Amino acid sequence: MNRVRVTPEQIDHYNKPGPRYTSYPTVPVWDNTFGEADYREALAAVATQPDDGLSVYVHLPFCAERCAYCGCNATVTRHPHVVDAYLDRVERELALVAPQLGGRRQVVQLHWGGGTPNFLNEAQTRRLMAMLDEAFLIDRNGEVSLEMDPRIGSRAQVELYRELGFNRVSLGVQDIDAQVQVAIGRIQPFSQTEGLYEACRELGFASVNVDLVYGLPYQTATVFGRTLDAIIGLRPDRLACFSYAHLPQSRSNQKQVDTNGLPEPYAKFGLFQMAVERLTDAGYDWVGMDHFALEADEMAVAARELRLHRNFMGYTTRPAMHMVAFGVSSIGDMAGYYVQNDVGLGRYQKSLDADKLPVVRGMKLTEDDQRRRAAITHLMCNLELPFAMAADEAMHESFLRVAGYADEGLVIVHPDRIVVTPLGRYFVRNLCMELDAHLSRTAGRPIFSKTV
């Protein structure tokens, strides 16, 4: 690939607070008065579109221990009955939600996230899949995936997941360096990762993804380079390289992180740029903002053909029109509505014990919201903005602001579209911010600071 030179001055210039655009509008501007009646309205809208395939997400918050760096909604327990009680509530939520979708709907994308989904024992895992199979028609030829923690993973677990129809798996690694692992409270010898990866390959997972994190304490170029080399040696189909967000004021577990070695913004950017260069040299395509896929992988092919999509579960080649989510803190996206469940485990369970849907916030998107969401998603996935997407004067003005970055080398303006340059890829969030009509109300963080 062509090497792109980025200066410290450019990092300082573009290092502006802004969202990651997992959704648009972003969660901080959602309506806290959005409640059960609004959710039922969204479900009724989905029911009027019976031929649309669904995505289903299930959040499993349990972990054996809390990693110091983690920003996920997680609950530490060593008691199986706590998980059993949670599954009782998920079963109740399924019973309340699924019938309102207009029958036993087809699911083309299923994902278990966490927390640590492989924290569930065999009986609990079988129970949850049986519950989902009863509520939905799950297409085992679609994307059926889950996240695994190699520290508690086993070949027996992998055999179970394959038996149940899982065909994709994501392994959490973050970094293989011992000092970094101590600093973030996650001790994971590479042998554990390697052993579980080999089991996933031998037992026939169609796709194996590895998650890395850059910007961690004591993560120098040499240290992170060794991690990249080790993971490239495994040859996973896909990798994600996420930025570490250090926010101890809102994530109390991060107060345990050793902050002495956190890299400065330019050094942190250098870690990500090194990942881009090494991975592309090794035969991976850079996909979207922070994902990589082997050149023959369907995600890389979709990116090259400008048909990549993105939702709360990440980048995907098989977009479902509606994503229905279950479990504490989970977020659904359906028929022009966003819906989020209560983030408190106790409150989530009490709502369901009272036969109430545990939704605590959400949003019904306006036509302008939906147009801007489509433009931001297309820009983040396919690195272009067709002028045909500028449906009105306000959108056209936003597109012109993006086009203005041509003077800074971030985009090239063609007669029918704006195309992101190799330099602009590193700052695509800045471009998206120009399309955000809610930005003044959206909390954000600098893109390459120590805290994002």
Steps between C-alpha positions, in 0.01 A plus 500: 500500500602864458641633824327812631700753698305658785662777701459582870347830388231316306422281798464811717283669237256212448502367856156644575237358735250295303293181496599162356164483320407150605158652444359822361358684680738399776386370839549826697219669304250216536181565695500385862118519502483239221333203665309178470218643286754639252676163481171325429438750221839410350425128523164553333674681215733201453200267498367682191813391310482120539742419218789695652769285659604590853825536689486389861748603768514347849706666771656264753663724760672243721875468554707302747699816574493862390784612272629839603492651150152377402225741400226239447192448714621204705412327828745287696366182654613145568151371576317304227160575658554872423531416132199268518291781651612734222404248233157477664459873431635477145246223439227731631623783278489269198145403591397867519677615183495220242120469463477873428725458195223328307578132538813285518730721295808396303834606649789540256750635753535389864768620739572430866706776660611592847642488750623152425253276310720194555465556876170309468526129573382236254147471640456879501635529146265231371209658683557843350527368146185292550317810621608692191410213268153488652447872447660535155592311183878534512672457164806288579638603158496860612738662747477321834776636720622551853788647696741278696754572771797266434589499870196286579449350155537130422478262208185352657337843485594540136353157423177603674472827308552325168235242593255783575566665165744779579717566196690815599699579810688801635790448740597778739877549512574876542881458529730206567769693692530401867560855630201636310284216630598572859424871449147427373423214740466227236761225515468289185801298385521475123484121526138532616408712199689277260345180636144628479561646155626165374193324643271745321681430174506123542131485586394697196403854593447680170652819636726579795550859613755633750448822698801719581512829690751780444585786735546280808760569770860409404395424146798627302551444129733210579253341741196536276704392202567166668128457562420577136764254380365224725141552387597523134676168552168345604335634186147576624245590234428835661646731763365799686739759638313713752612817671525484879279756674624580851199646684533414869247767595225293336661153511619449856687178420738705284632669813708182539677560168864601526487832313873578517564338167204633299630625164470862396263578208758490222658182633156344532419591142830345397393167651188492287681612188756224556213250527356624170835470322601161640161342447463626144852382423394157631207470261218660700274774367427794730120499538308800628659677795670231703440157348717285275415195290695267277474610139279202405271537803144599416531812716804620304321422174192693616716799593666503158159476332362784717226288659626481857256571784532576871278458804542469877658157449766645269568482128299249303443379146147379572293791619172420669236769494436470874716409799315375807702488820453310825665522838620770734626819328437359152410734213255431221466677166174438315260671263647844563521464879788452744421318824726440802436274798584599854875481572438398861472122542266524799269752335498300176392188688238679712335644190464156347377352828218755472438398134629835379744554216823633657556786252636823652587717201469513127416716203267514203706628211373786287535491123803727532653268761455204268654679202799612704539154653510349151764752390719455810476121479590503131793734564637288786455173310574589141711815533296707259198732491292489181341842444174315426473442877471879560122502483433856614669837548612431857663170397659669199657758731638221719647329193666827398664520843641151446615604152687789660749250641636459148723801571653303788548180302236292680261461205487530123188654346371335182198616296273239657661423836751583771769237551715463813877506438753267669579786742130565559439141610675574827263790566171371361328580830578867443328477163198329655472777757422744219187295426384488863205733566498409872871553569461794737305269734729201458773424754822401332870446559813585302571241235860410586525625859594282794131479585361355178 
